[in-house]
């Protein structure tokens, strides 16, 4: 499921936002985030014990202002960086923590594979349609555009129904029994 979401570009999906915390280690220039975290909401990174909000910075800024990465103090800046594990994002800190600090932040998270029930109901079918389209396109089989259109229609229906305070029935079909005279039903 994560592959499907990431294949379409994370920015096109809305995921859960969760309050997270990570502890720094003295003299370590970074903190590895949990593997389901893919972004941090700007302005939410704080060290509560120091009453300090960390400012976002670029990696270029961090390395250009401290090229040897030897300045230690309470962190003031952070940047998102890659780690040796492609599933894990690293939070690079400047200056390097001189002690153990608890960093709190609001993270945008990807649902774990077995956590699909946490997705909104409309997204279950959308994920199936999108996964089918991607699989068919990669295998060169079938009609991936048909499933892509179904995905886009589901997404549009969900977008149109957001903010409404009444139940929404998308593609509701009312079944009415055929009006067949009694004489034609008897043998």
N, C-alpha and C positions, 0 to 999 in steps of 0.2 A: 504494500500500500504506500509506503514512504517513497518507493521508486516511482510510482505513478504520480504522486504529488510533486516530487522534485523534478520529474521529467517535464512537467508543464510549466515549471517556474514557480518558485515559492510565492512570489509576489501576487500571483493570481488566486491564491487560496487564502482563506482566513482560518487560522488555527487558534488553539487555546493560548491565553496569556496566563502565566502562572508566576507567583512570587517564589523566587529561588534564592538560596544562599550558598556561598562557597567560602571556605577558609583558606587564607593565604598561608604560605610557609615562609619563614624568615629567609632572606637572601635568595629567594626564587622569583624570577622576573615575570612569572605568569601563573595563571590558574586554569586548569582544564575544566571545561563545563561538561555537564552531563550530556550523553550522546543524543538525547531527544531535543536539546536546545539548538535552534538554528539562528536565533537573532536575539538581541537585547534592545529593549525599548529605551531610546535616548532620554537621558535625564532621570533615570530611575536607579542608576548604579550608586550605591551609598555605602559608607562605612559608618554605621550608627554610633559605635563607641567613640569615634572622633568627630561626630556631627559634621561629616564631610560628604558632599556629592562629588563623585568623580566626573571629570569632563571627558567627552569623547575626543580622540585624537587619531591621526593617521599613523601607520607604522613608520612612515618616512619621518614624521615629526619626532616620534619616540627615539628612533635610531640617530637622527641628525643632532638632537639635543643632548644625547648621552651615548656616543658611539661605542664606548667600551662596556656599556651597561653595568656600571659599577656604583652609580649613585643610589644610596639607600636612605629611605625615610618613609613616612606615611604616603601611600600612593595618592596622586592627584589626577592622573590621566589614565585612560584605558583605550585599547584598540582591539578589535577582533582580528585574530590571526589563525592560521592553520596549524595543525599539530601533525605528528607522525601518523596518527590514525585519521583516515579520511572522514570518519563518522563524528569526530570530536572537534569542537571549536575551542580555541585557546583565547583567553582574555589576557593580553599583554598589559603589564602595569608599568607606570612611570611615576615616580621613582620606584625602584625595587623595594618591596616591603621589608622593613627592618624588624618585623615581629609578626606575630600571628594576628590577623584581622579577619573579621567576618564581613564579607561583602554581600550585600543584599541587592537584588535587582528584579525587575519584571522581565520575564523572558517569553518570547514566542516559541511555542513548543510544537513538535510533531507528535502525533499520537502513536503509541507503540502498535505493533502489528496486531496484537490481540485486543486493542482498545478501540476498534472501529465503532463500537456501540456508543462511544463518546461523541462521534460526529453527529451533526444534525441529520435527521432522517432523510432529507432530500439528497444528501451527499452520498448515501449508500449506493443508490442507483447510478448516480453520476460517476462514481469511482469505477463501477463495473463497466459502464459504457466507455469511459475514457481508457481503461485498461485494455478492453477489447480492441478499441481503435489503434492503440499503440502497438499491441501485439500483432494485429493483422498488417499494419504498415511495416513493421520490422521484418515480418516473415514474407511480405510481398504477396499476401493472400487476401481473398475476399474483398469486401468493400469497406475500408476503414472510414471513409467519409460519412457513411450512413451512421455509424456509431458516434463519430465526432459531432454530427448534427444533433443526435439524440442528447449527447452530453451538453451541447450549447443550449438546447431547448430547456433542459432541466435547470441549468444555471440561470437562464432568463426567467423561468417561472418562479424560481426561488427569489430572485432579485425583485421581481414585481410584487411578490407577496410580503416582503419584509416591511415591518412597521405597521401592518394591518392588525387590528385587535380582534378580528373575527376568524373563525376557522376557514381555511382555504381548501378547496377541492379542485385539484388540478386534473384535467382530463376525466372528470366524473361522467360516468355513463349511467343513465337511468334505463333499467330494463322494464319493458312493458310486454306482458304476454300477448301473443298474437290473438286477434279477435276471430276465432273460428266458431262457426255455428255448431250447436249441439248435434245436429243431424249428421254432420260429416265426421264426428268423433265416434259414433256408434257403428258397430259392425253390421 
